[in-house]
Amino acid sequence: MRIMGIDYGDARTGLAVSDAMNILVGEAWTVNQWDANALADEIVKLAESRGIERFVLGLPKNMDGTEGARAEKCREFAALLGSKTDIPIVMWDERRSSVEAHAILHANGKKEKKHRKTVDAVAASLILEGYLGTL
């Protein structure tokens, strides 16, 4: 069974896939797609081709644990994705994942200007890694 982590965004969405044993994040990339419906279709196709059996979708909560507008958009996307597939979707608290992703990129010598291309994939990896740690 493989699991896909998703860091949903309006323009860019990070995706990460676990290894077959759900121990490590195997691969991660960013999808550039403004249309949520087209994005959901693309994710379903990717999931089917990679044998994904569960999605872990990052839920951006505020630091006090409340949910704001961004979390609502993620819940709406989860509902849209769920309408297109029977693959279960787990909502995962992703507080600070983007901050951590930027820190990782910076620590690895990536220029701030180039973070935009990879930060969502790194954030998806962190979301997935956090979830895998609970299994």
Buried (B, 14 or more C-beta within 10 A) or exposed (E): EBBBBBBBBEEBBBBBBBEEEBEEBBEBBBBEBEEBEEBBBBBBEBBEEBEBBBBBBBBBBEEEEEEEEBBEBBBEBBEBBBEBBEBEBBBBBBBBBBEBBBEBBEEEEBEEEEBEEBBBBBBBBBBBBBBBEEE
